[in-house]
Amino acid sequence: MNITKESIDALNAVVKIEISEVDYQEKVATVLKDYSKKVDVPGFRKGHVPMGMVKKQYGKSVMMDEVNKLIQDSLNKFITEEKLDILGNPLPKAQDDFSWDKQEYSFEFELGLVPAFEVNLNSKKKITQYTIVADDELIKKEVENLQQRFGKMSAKDAIEKGVNITGTFVNEEKEIEKKYSFLLEDIKGKPNQKKLVGQAAGGVVALKTKGLFEDDHKLMGATGLSHDDVHGLEIPLTFTIEDITFTELAVLDQELFDKIFGEGKVTSASELREKIKEDAEKQFESQADQQLLNAITEYLIENTKFDLPADFLKKWLAVAGENPLTEEQATEEFEKSEKGLRYQLIEGNVIKENNLQVTFEELKDYAKGFIKDQMAQYGNLNPEEKELEDIADRVLGNQEEAKKLQDQLISKKLLDFYKENITFKIKEITYDNFVKEVYK
């Protein structure tokens, strides 16, 4: 057997495999001998079928199977030994004059090669790194939410300012019949609020969806419809009032602080606000980190220039899936996936050049930390090490879960690396302004 590689250009190559009878005949003979012991042929006892008859019936198909196995094994071994970094899978070149009736065969495979490139982390236009702060307004709202959650609820005879209203919204045409709870202040506009004020349980009010709530997400809750369905929706609703309650806000005292955070951990309203600020900004940090990683990804894709073996990849995409694609469909698929492929290559380059690979021990430690955080949410703050080990082993035994955790850990290692090696423009911003600026 002879294997050679011909470089077409920096991104494309052809591997040629030449096979003669001596390369496969011994394996074919072994398989046929095994067949002769197992096949059932009328007129012969099992294991006594003449080899000539076995060869005549199975010889060609066995030979074809063994040649194909030899080709695949040899090609994979050649790619590994030659350290060829390829995209997709090798594509066999069609041969118009090919025949299995010969004893010697020649096969050619097209390869798409990973391009050589360097990643430059020195951005001329600085990437913005957001520091999201919890402002006084956000802290005030969260304090009120806690007071509401732990407050004392009482029934009210009629709707008035500050009450919580529960009832059922109905529209027969859209098949809406949805029970929903909301505050009077959630209703938009004085005319709509005026229709509700003074109503008692059992009352029925005619409303319209347009401009009904201050927040369209509440209209989704009240109707059970999707975001797209409620957008611009203008239909009448009947609302049957079922329950009217008022929550007396909990007093900011030690009893409340202990209920929320545990005994003695917070001892004053100012400490409560500081704790809310600390917890909120910790949550905001993960959102800011994800946005930063997205921004770095976009920068690297835009500023890391290299060519791809586009023609090869389109041909490969045409045959890679369960159903073959037309040339036009393969081109469309390539254009949709090109950006993601470019970042995969950039990410792989950064990981390789900076030794950011994830070891199994790192993955296991990360899994244990993740499990510990999950257990803490359910009150188990000090799990035993053996318990963590056992759960981590079970989680990592699930291939899908292990891959998910590995991807998270790689993203974390990459972000830590980027933070150390890229100079950012730091911008302090409130959460509301962060949402407006980033997700506009």
Secondary structure by P-SEA (a helix, b strand, c coil): cbbbbbbcccccbbbbbbbcccccaaaaaaaaaaaaacccccccccccccaaaaaaacaaaaaaaaaaaaaaaaaaaaaaaacccccccbbbbbbcccccccccbbbbbbbbbbbbbbbbcccccbbbbbbccccaaaaaaaaaaaaaaabbbbbbcccccbbbbbbbbbbcccbbbbbbcccccccccaaaaaacccccccbbbbbbcccccccaaaaaaacccccccccbbbbbbbbbbcbbbbbccccccaaaaaacccccccccaaaaaaaaaaaaaaaaaaaaaaaaaaaaaaaaaaccccccaaaaaaaaaaccccccccaaaaaaaaaaaaaaaaaaaaaaaaaaaacccccaaaaaaaaaaaaaaaaaaaccccccaaaaaaaaaaaaacaaaaaaaaaaaaaaaaaaaaaaccccbbbbbcaaaaaaaacc
